Amino acid sequence: MRQFFIEGGIVFMSILTLLFLLILGLSTTAGISAFRKANSNPEKAKSLLGYVKSISLFALVFAVFGQIMGLVDIFGYLANKDANVASSILAQGIKLTFHSTLYGLIIYLVSILITLGIQIQIKRIET
């Protein structure tokens, strides 16, 4: 896992991890607001879920941006070199650019599942 993180690019993967921690914190607060029987506050939970959705979408877009930056670097390197590059080296470089996108997709999917669970609880409270 550590190697995956490093290969994906420390800067992009660190920012994505911070966004994921922010999503987990907001989701926890929204879950507490929705699952408490005595002081349930569905409006606060809905508001927090809006932030969770926005941040998770930003994480996904930021991850794709990281991949595009990696691809630009690869193609820039290839354009400036006269020597031929082996296809295996090129494939390895392109594979590494997908690490940040994969991590962003995982963050997005987890946040969608969390949001779905909290929304189901909010519906139960409101009915």
mmCIF file of the C-alpha atoms, coordinates in Angstrom:
data_MODEL
# 
_entry.id   MODEL 
# 
loop_
_atom_site.group_PDB 
_atom_site.id 
_atom_site.type_symbol 
_atom_site.label_atom_id 
_atom_site.label_alt_id 
_atom_site.label_comp_id 
_atom_site.label_asym_id 
_atom_site.label_entity_id 
_atom_site.label_seq_id 
_atom_site.pdbx_PDB_ins_code 
_atom_site.Cartn_x 
_atom_site.Cartn_y 
_atom_site.Cartn_z 
_atom_site.occupancy 
_atom_site.B_iso_or_equiv 
_atom_site.pdbx_formal_charge 
_atom_site.auth_seq_id 
_atom_site.auth_comp_id 
_atom_site.auth_asym_id 
_atom_site.auth_atom_id 
_atom_site.pdbx_PDB_model_num 
ATOM 1   C CA . MET A 1 1   ? 0.000   0.000  0.000   1.00 0.00 ? 1   MET A CA 1 
ATOM 2   C CA . ARG A 1 2   ? 2.842   2.354  0.836   1.00 0.00 ? 2   ARG A CA 1 
ATOM 3   C CA . GLN A 1 3   ? 4.457   1.679  -2.540  1.00 0.00 ? 3   GLN A CA 1 
ATOM 4   C CA . PHE A 1 4   ? 1.127   2.412  -4.270  1.00 0.00 ? 4   PHE A CA 1 
ATOM 5   C CA . PHE A 1 5   ? 0.963   5.717  -2.407  1.00 0.00 ? 5   PHE A CA 1 
ATOM 6   C CA . ILE A 1 6   ? 4.513   6.703  -3.361  1.00 0.00 ? 6   ILE A CA 1 
ATOM 7   C CA . GLU A 1 7   ? 4.145   5.647  -6.998  1.00 0.00 ? 7   GLU A CA 1 
ATOM 8   C CA . GLY A 1 8   ? 0.966   7.707  -7.311  1.00 0.00 ? 8   GLY A CA 1 
ATOM 9   C CA . GLY A 1 9   ? 2.871   10.861 -6.430  1.00 0.00 ? 9   GLY A CA 1 
ATOM 10  C CA . ILE A 1 10  ? 3.334   12.064 -2.876  1.00 0.00 ? 10  ILE A CA 1 
ATOM 11  C CA . VAL A 1 11  ? 1.725   15.466 -3.440  1.00 0.00 ? 11  VAL A CA 1 
ATOM 12  C CA . PHE A 1 12  ? -1.438  14.242 -5.131  1.00 0.00 ? 12  PHE A CA 1 
ATOM 13  C CA . MET A 1 13  ? -1.891  11.193 -2.924  1.00 0.00 ? 13  MET A CA 1 
ATOM 14  C CA . SER A 1 14  ? -1.341  13.227 0.261   1.00 0.00 ? 14  SER A CA 1 
ATOM 15  C CA . ILE A 1 15  ? -3.919  15.812 -0.749  1.00 0.00 ? 15  ILE A CA 1 
ATOM 16  C CA . LEU A 1 16  ? -6.359  13.053 -1.669  1.00 0.00 ? 16  LEU A CA 1 
ATOM 17  C CA . THR A 1 17  ? -5.779  11.427 1.726   1.00 0.00 ? 17  THR A CA 1 
ATOM 18  C CA . LEU A 1 18  ? -6.476  14.724 3.497   1.00 0.00 ? 18  LEU A CA 1 
ATOM 19  C CA . LEU A 1 19  ? -9.676  15.113 1.485   1.00 0.00 ? 19  LEU A CA 1 
ATOM 20  C CA . PHE A 1 20  ? -10.660 11.553 2.424   1.00 0.00 ? 20  PHE A CA 1 
ATOM 21  C CA . LEU A 1 21  ? -10.089 12.283 6.110   1.00 0.00 ? 21  LEU A CA 1 
ATOM 22  C CA . LEU A 1 22  ? -12.209 15.425 5.779   1.00 0.00 ? 22  LEU A CA 1 
ATOM 23  C CA . ILE A 1 23  ? -14.961 13.360 4.141   1.00 0.00 ? 23  ILE A CA 1 
ATOM 24  C CA . LEU A 1 24  ? -14.823 10.816 6.964   1.00 0.00 ? 24  LEU A CA 1 
ATOM 25  C CA . GLY A 1 25  ? -15.011 13.559 9.596   1.00 0.00 ? 25  GLY A CA 1 
ATOM 26  C CA . LEU A 1 26  ? -17.984 15.280 7.976   1.00 0.00 ? 26  LEU A CA 1 
ATOM 27  C CA . SER A 1 27  ? -19.700 11.940 7.417   1.00 0.00 ? 27  SER A CA 1 
ATOM 28  C CA . THR A 1 28  ? -19.207 11.012 11.048  1.00 0.00 ? 28  THR A CA 1 
ATOM 29  C CA . THR A 1 29  ? -20.725 14.314 12.170  1.00 0.00 ? 29  THR A CA 1 
ATOM 30  C CA . ALA A 1 30  ? -23.633 13.865 9.749   1.00 0.00 ? 30  ALA A CA 1 
ATOM 31  C CA . GLY A 1 31  ? -24.108 10.277 10.922  1.00 0.00 ? 31  GLY A CA 1 
ATOM 32  C CA . ILE A 1 32  ? -24.187 11.349 14.550  1.00 0.00 ? 32  ILE A CA 1 
ATOM 33  C CA . SER A 1 33  ? -26.766 14.011 13.678  1.00 0.00 ? 33  SER A CA 1 
ATOM 34  C CA . ALA A 1 34  ? -28.902 11.485 11.801  1.00 0.00 ? 34  ALA A CA 1 
ATOM 35  C CA . PHE A 1 35  ? -28.579 8.418  14.042  1.00 0.00 ? 35  PHE A CA 1 
ATOM 36  C CA . ARG A 1 36  ? -29.115 10.035 17.426  1.00 0.00 ? 36  ARG A CA 1 
ATOM 37  C CA . LYS A 1 37  ? -32.620 9.246  18.529  1.00 0.00 ? 37  LYS A CA 1 
ATOM 38  C CA . ALA A 1 38  ? -33.002 11.969 21.132  1.00 0.00 ? 38  ALA A CA 1 
ATOM 39  C CA . ASN A 1 39  ? -31.482 14.939 19.319  1.00 0.00 ? 39  ASN A CA 1 
ATOM 40  C CA . SER A 1 40  ? -31.699 13.927 15.689  1.00 0.00 ? 40  SER A CA 1 
ATOM 41  C CA . ASN A 1 41  ? -31.167 16.852 13.355  1.00 0.00 ? 41  ASN A CA 1 
ATOM 42  C CA . PRO A 1 42  ? -31.880 15.761 9.770   1.00 0.00 ? 42  PRO A CA 1 
ATOM 43  C CA . GLU A 1 43  ? -31.392 19.247 8.335   1.00 0.00 ? 43  GLU A CA 1 
ATOM 44  C CA . LYS A 1 44  ? -27.858 19.478 9.713   1.00 0.00 ? 44  LYS A CA 1 
ATOM 45  C CA . ALA A 1 45  ? -27.114 15.999 8.394   1.00 0.00 ? 45  ALA A CA 1 
ATOM 46  C CA . LYS A 1 46  ? -28.429 16.915 4.930   1.00 0.00 ? 46  LYS A CA 1 
ATOM 47  C CA . SER A 1 47  ? -26.288 20.033 4.895   1.00 0.00 ? 47  SER A CA 1 
ATOM 48  C CA . LEU A 1 48  ? -23.171 18.083 5.851   1.00 0.00 ? 48  LEU A CA 1 
ATOM 49  C CA . LEU A 1 49  ? -23.936 15.434 3.239   1.00 0.00 ? 49  LEU A CA 1 
ATOM 50  C CA . GLY A 1 50  ? -23.975 18.174 0.609   1.00 0.00 ? 50  GLY A CA 1 
ATOM 51  C CA . TYR A 1 51  ? -20.432 19.069 1.642   1.00 0.00 ? 51  TYR A CA 1 
ATOM 52  C CA . VAL A 1 52  ? -19.408 15.414 1.597   1.00 0.00 ? 52  VAL A CA 1 
ATOM 53  C CA . LYS A 1 53  ? -20.712 15.011 -1.956  1.00 0.00 ? 53  LYS A CA 1 
ATOM 54  C CA . SER A 1 54  ? -18.941 18.157 -3.136  1.00 0.00 ? 54  SER A CA 1 
ATOM 55  C CA . ILE A 1 55  ? -15.627 17.240 -1.524  1.00 0.00 ? 55  ILE A CA 1 
ATOM 56  C CA . SER A 1 56  ? -15.763 13.683 -2.855  1.00 0.00 ? 56  SER A CA 1 
ATOM 57  C CA . LEU A 1 57  ? -16.428 14.943 -6.365  1.00 0.00 ? 57  LEU A CA 1 
ATOM 58  C CA . PHE A 1 58  ? -13.546 17.392 -5.984  1.00 0.00 ? 58  PHE A CA 1 
ATOM 59  C CA . ALA A 1 59  ? -11.304 14.507 -4.882  1.00 0.00 ? 59  ALA A CA 1 
ATOM 60  C CA . LEU A 1 60  ? -12.242 12.547 -7.996  1.00 0.00 ? 60  LEU A CA 1 
ATOM 61  C CA . VAL A 1 61  ? -11.601 15.496 -10.302 1.00 0.00 ? 61  VAL A CA 1 
ATOM 62  C CA . PHE A 1 62  ? -8.322  16.275 -8.511  1.00 0.00 ? 62  PHE A CA 1 
ATOM 63  C CA . ALA A 1 63  ? -7.222  12.653 -8.994  1.00 0.00 ? 63  ALA A CA 1 
ATOM 64  C CA . VAL A 1 64  ? -7.970  12.813 -12.712 1.00 0.00 ? 64  VAL A CA 1 
ATOM 65  C CA . PHE A 1 65  ? -6.024  16.085 -12.826 1.00 0.00 ? 65  PHE A CA 1 
ATOM 66  C CA . GLY A 1 66  ? -3.082  14.249 -11.246 1.00 0.00 ? 66  GLY A CA 1 
ATOM 67  C CA . GLN A 1 67  ? -3.287  11.586 -13.926 1.00 0.00 ? 67  GLN A CA 1 
ATOM 68  C CA . ILE A 1 68  ? -3.379  14.163 -16.702 1.00 0.00 ? 68  ILE A CA 1 
ATOM 69  C CA . MET A 1 69  ? -0.338  15.902 -15.220 1.00 0.00 ? 69  MET A CA 1 
ATOM 70  C CA . GLY A 1 70  ? 1.495   12.570 -15.219 1.00 0.00 ? 70  GLY A CA 1 
ATOM 71  C CA . LEU A 1 71  ? 0.538   11.873 -18.815 1.00 0.00 ? 71  LEU A CA 1 
ATOM 72  C CA . VAL A 1 72  ? 1.684   15.347 -19.873 1.00 0.00 ? 72  VAL A CA 1 
ATOM 73  C CA . ASP A 1 73  ? 5.044   14.665 -18.215 1.00 0.00 ? 73  ASP A CA 1 
ATOM 74  C CA . ILE A 1 74  ? 5.373   11.310 -19.970 1.00 0.00 ? 74  ILE A CA 1 
ATOM 75  C CA . PHE A 1 75  ? 4.483   12.661 -23.393 1.00 0.00 ? 75  PHE A CA 1 
ATOM 76  C CA . GLY A 1 76  ? 6.687   15.716 -22.876 1.00 0.00 ? 76  GLY A CA 1 
ATOM 77  C CA . TYR A 1 77  ? 9.588   13.430 -22.073 1.00 0.00 ? 77  TYR A CA 1 
ATOM 78  C CA . LEU A 1 78  ? 8.900   11.330 -25.158 1.00 0.00 ? 78  LEU A CA 1 
ATOM 79  C CA . ALA A 1 79  ? 8.652   14.385 -27.390 1.00 0.00 ? 79  ALA A CA 1 
ATOM 80  C CA . ASN A 1 80  ? 12.047  15.732 -26.262 1.00 0.00 ? 80  ASN A CA 1 
ATOM 81  C CA . LYS A 1 81  ? 13.995  12.507 -26.641 1.00 0.00 ? 81  LYS A CA 1 
ATOM 82  C CA . ASP A 1 82  ? 15.555  11.310 -29.854 1.00 0.00 ? 82  ASP A CA 1 
ATOM 83  C CA . ALA A 1 83  ? 16.048  7.778  -28.567 1.00 0.00 ? 83  ALA A CA 1 
ATOM 84  C CA . ASN A 1 84  ? 13.334  5.171  -28.796 1.00 0.00 ? 84  ASN A CA 1 
ATOM 85  C CA . VAL A 1 85  ? 11.687  4.173  -25.535 1.00 0.00 ? 85  VAL A CA 1 
ATOM 86  C CA . ALA A 1 86  ? 10.798  0.552  -24.932 1.00 0.00 ? 86  ALA A CA 1 
ATOM 87  C CA . SER A 1 87  ? 7.082   -0.104 -24.888 1.00 0.00 ? 87  SER A CA 1 
ATOM 88  C CA . SER A 1 88  ? 7.354   -1.801 -21.483 1.00 0.00 ? 88  SER A CA 1 
ATOM 89  C CA . ILE A 1 89  ? 8.830   1.368  -19.956 1.00 0.00 ? 89  ILE A CA 1 
ATOM 90  C CA . LEU A 1 90  ? 6.124   3.483  -21.557 1.00 0.00 ? 90  LEU A CA 1 
ATOM 91  C CA . ALA A 1 91  ? 3.409   1.121  -20.319 1.00 0.00 ? 91  ALA A CA 1 
ATOM 92  C CA . GLN A 1 92  ? 4.851   1.201  -16.799 1.00 0.00 ? 92  GLN A CA 1 
ATOM 93  C CA . GLY A 1 93  ? 4.816   5.012  -16.805 1.00 0.00 ? 93  GLY A CA 1 
ATOM 94  C CA . ILE A 1 94  ? 1.237   5.168  -18.041 1.00 0.00 ? 94  ILE A CA 1 
ATOM 95  C CA . LYS A 1 95  ? 0.223   2.558  -15.439 1.00 0.00 ? 95  LYS A CA 1 
ATOM 96  C CA . LEU A 1 96  ? 1.650   4.713  -12.662 1.00 0.00 ? 96  LEU A CA 1 
ATOM 97  C CA . THR A 1 97  ? -0.461  7.675  -13.749 1.00 0.00 ? 97  THR A CA 1 
ATOM 98  C CA . PHE A 1 98  ? -3.587  5.661  -12.968 1.00 0.00 ? 98  PHE A CA 1 
ATOM 99  C CA . HIS A 1 99  ? -2.723  5.317  -9.252  1.00 0.00 ? 99  HIS A CA 1 
ATOM 100 C CA . SER A 1 100 ? -4.085  8.720  -8.283  1.00 0.00 ? 100 SER A CA 1 
ATOM 101 C CA . THR A 1 101 ? -7.219  8.191  -10.373 1.00 0.00 ? 101 THR A CA 1 
ATOM 102 C CA . LEU A 1 102 ? -7.837  4.805  -8.790  1.00 0.00 ? 102 LEU A CA 1 
ATOM 103 C CA . TYR A 1 103 ? -7.395  6.292  -5.325  1.00 0.00 ? 103 TYR A CA 1 
ATOM 104 C CA . GLY A 1 104 ? -9.776  9.139  -6.190  1.00 0.00 ? 104 GLY A CA 1 
ATOM 105 C CA . LEU A 1 105 ? -12.364 6.650  -7.444  1.00 0.00 ? 105 LEU A CA 1 
ATOM 106 C CA . ILE A 1 106 ? -12.092 4.631  -4.243  1.00 0.00 ? 106 ILE A CA 1 
ATOM 107 C CA . ILE A 1 107 ? -12.594 7.797  -2.184  1.00 0.00 ? 107 ILE A CA 1 
ATOM 108 C CA . TYR A 1 108 ? -15.590 8.765  -4.314  1.00 0.00 ? 108 TYR A CA 1 
ATOM 109 C CA . LEU A 1 109 ? -17.223 5.331  -4.093  1.00 0.00 ? 109 LEU A CA 1 
ATOM 110 C CA . VAL A 1 110 ? -16.734 5.089  -0.322  1.00 0.00 ? 110 VAL A CA 1 
ATOM 111 C CA . SER A 1 111 ? -18.216 8.543  0.185   1.00 0.00 ? 111 SER A CA 1 
ATOM 112 C CA . ILE A 1 112 ? -21.218 7.671  -2.002  1.00 0.00 ? 112 ILE A CA 1 
ATOM 113 C CA . LEU A 1 113 ? -21.853 4.519  0.060   1.00 0.00 ? 113 LEU A CA 1 
ATOM 114 C CA . ILE A 1 114 ? -21.574 6.470  3.311   1.00 0.00 ? 114 ILE A CA 1 
ATOM 115 C CA . THR A 1 115 ? -23.877 9.177  1.971   1.00 0.00 ? 115 THR A CA 1 
ATOM 116 C CA . LEU A 1 116 ? -26.418 6.581  0.882   1.00 0.00 ? 116 LEU A CA 1 
ATOM 117 C CA . GLY A 1 117 ? -26.481 4.980  4.323   1.00 0.00 ? 117 GLY A CA 1 
ATOM 118 C CA . ILE A 1 118 ? -26.971 8.296  6.085   1.00 0.00 ? 118 ILE A CA 1 
ATOM 119 C CA . GLN A 1 119 ? -29.679 9.370  3.617   1.00 0.00 ? 119 GLN A CA 1 
ATOM 120 C CA . ILE A 1 120 ? -31.586 6.142  4.275   1.00 0.00 ? 120 ILE A CA 1 
ATOM 121 C CA . GLN A 1 121 ? -31.445 6.884  8.013   1.00 0.00 ? 121 GLN A CA 1 
ATOM 122 C CA . ILE A 1 122 ? -32.643 10.452 7.425   1.00 0.00 ? 122 ILE A CA 1 
ATOM 123 C CA . LYS A 1 123 ? -35.638 9.123  5.450   1.00 0.00 ? 123 LYS A CA 1 
ATOM 124 C CA . ARG A 1 124 ? -36.479 6.795  8.344   1.00 0.00 ? 124 ARG A CA 1 
ATOM 125 C CA . ILE A 1 125 ? -36.374 9.675  10.796  1.00 0.00 ? 125 ILE A CA 1 
ATOM 126 C CA . GLU A 1 126 ? -38.567 11.912 8.645   1.00 0.00 ? 126 GLU A CA 1 
ATOM 127 C CA . THR A 1 127 ? -41.277 9.280  8.174   1.00 0.00 ? 127 THR A CA 1 
# 
